[in-house]
Amino acid sequence: MDELLRILQTNALESHENIARMLGLPAAEVTRRIAEYERGGVIRGYQAILNEDRLELDKVTAVIEVKVTPQREGGFNTIAERISRFPEVRSAYLMSGTYDVLLFVEGPTLREVAAFVSERLSTLEGVISTSTHFMLKTYKRYGVLMHSESPDERLTVSP
Amino acid sequence: MNGSPSLRNRISATVRDIPRSGIRDFFDIVTTMKDVISLGIGEPDFDTPWHVRESTVFALERGATHYTSNLGYLELRRALARYVGKTFGADYNPEDEVLVTVGVSEALDLALRALLNPGDEVLYHEPCYVSYRATILFAYGVPVEVETRAADGFRLTRAMLEARTTPRTKVLMLNFPNNPTGAVMSRAELEDIAAFARERDLLVITDEIYGELTYDAPHTSIVSLPGMRERTIFLHGFSKAWAMTGFRLGYACGPAELIEAMMKIHQYTMLCASSLSQKAALEALARPESDIAEMVNEYRRRRNFIAAAFADMGLECHRPLGAFYAFPSVARFGLPAKEFALALLREEKVALVPGTAFGACGEGFVRCAYATRMENIKEAMVRLRRFIGRR
């Protein structure tokens, strides 16, 4: 992967001047390439990675395994894209194995997530069955640990 | 009792006459201060890769807590021989040409003690790692320093060695990529040095602990050059490339006769390297490329960042090519390196190591380690720039 993208994946707020120094490029070139990635749809957005367990949120997250029937034209894409359009669905992936689509669904209460599954998701044409698991605690998201790392224990000066 | 002359007089003259490490003096001052950003740390900020730590715990559970063979686990020596062959281009027999040690420090001590008779001269280049001179003296050798210069990118040349060689010269010590300068020697440059070693029939001890950490071109080991394997002891370890400093695990590769001689000392003084650390090393070698590649990328970004920041603030610095150190000149501020470092510490709470800790010719320079998080480096550069602006 492009070094530039790696740096942005670690810290999307890094200034273009600093990225330019790290890569040994002119800052204008960094700005141009980022704009190109944004235009081309490689960079699809920038988000903060939150430790939501620290916020007293009225929110539950369910991980839902969905079995679907692929359609004659469009295969899995038609049904998977239709499911993805619901705002409750935060992430959706086509999977290999015993089910087809994996969803991360958020809602304010367990009851509302359950209602989403039973009333809207299960009733879609092409959805054969669902299996819902509720998430209890987050340890790591997007490669970032949610608990604090131990402090730097190195000696302050060493040979 | 402290400072009692009668006890001091009973300490061996060799030990008594060796001065305290300059880095320790500086460390003592830094530890009295709070909230210091340290670019003075000569070890990686990365954690040891998790698979290595996890497998060390597993080894402990399984009871790998006993003495190992003096040379080290044979399985580990086999893995080391494969790794050195592939990465550094020299083939060793794991049965009798590889010795696992407690860090490169022990391996270096063993090599010097195994080779030197009292009065034998050892050529080593300065600025260099803080222990070299003392380790030669502890082995009753005569340290003969060869000064490398910023103008040459702190590389060694044949002419420099020729000027310092005498009939008593027995050993040439090398350390590239270099601590503290970040210098690297190209293959062509090493060929000159190798030819000189062959002509003068010198033995070579090469400390290649930073061998994986080069940023512009792959590292060449002198041991891979023609006619060098039979006169070279190759030293390496896990501290830097795998961020395993506390495991204290190094190794030496060399002709069987020399390894046997080193093993004689090792078996009586150390017996064997830690069994758990050896298991950890075995796991580290199981998949080295991915761990190292990621760290090298990150160090390269930091190197680029620091080099650009120095250029912006007008701080003269030869381009650091390897290890994780930059070695800028502070001579134009008219202060000795130590005073510069102390003033920077007092005024801006940034710790660098004065170049003099690495030999007298380090005067006028400071070592800046970039083995620390990018946020720290960024802040340190802001402070350094402010400090320089006031001079």
Contacts between the chains, C-beta under 8 A, distances in Angstrom:
chain1	res1	chain2	res2	distance
A	3	B	297	7.0
A	3	B	301	7.4
A	6	B	297	7.2
A	7	B	301	7.0
A	18	B	305	6.9
A	18	B	378	6.8
A	20	B	308	7.9
A	21	B	304	6.1
A	21	B	305	4.5
A	21	B	308	3.9
A	21	B	309	6.7
A	22	B	301	3.8
A	22	B	302	7.4
A	22	B	304	5.2
A	22	B	305	4.9
A	22	B	374	7.9
A	23	B	301	7.2
A	23	B	304	6.5
A	24	B	304	4.8
A	24	B	308	7.3
A	152	B	45	7.0
A	154	B	41	5.4
A	154	B	43	5.9
A	154	B	45	7.3
A	155	B	27	6.9
A	155	B	41	6.9
A	156	B	27	7.0
A	156	B	30	4.9
A	156	B	31	6.2
A	156	B	36	6.2
A	156	B	38	4.6
A	156	B	40	6.6
A	156	B	41	6.9
A	156	B	351	6.1
A	157	B	23	6.3
A	157	B	26	5.8
A	157	B	27	4.3
A	157	B	30	5.1
A	157	B	38	6.4
A	157	B	40	3.9
A	157	B	41	6.6
A	157	B	351	5.9
A	157	B	353	6.3
A	158	B	23	7.4
A	158	B	27	7.5
A	158	B	40	7.4
A	158	B	41	5.4
A	158	B	42	4.7
A	158	B	43	5.9
A	159	B	21	7.1
A	159	B	23	5.1
A	159	B	42	5.1
A	159	B	129	6.5
A	159	B	130	4.4
A	159	B	131	7.1
A	159	B	179	7.8
A	159	B	357	7.6
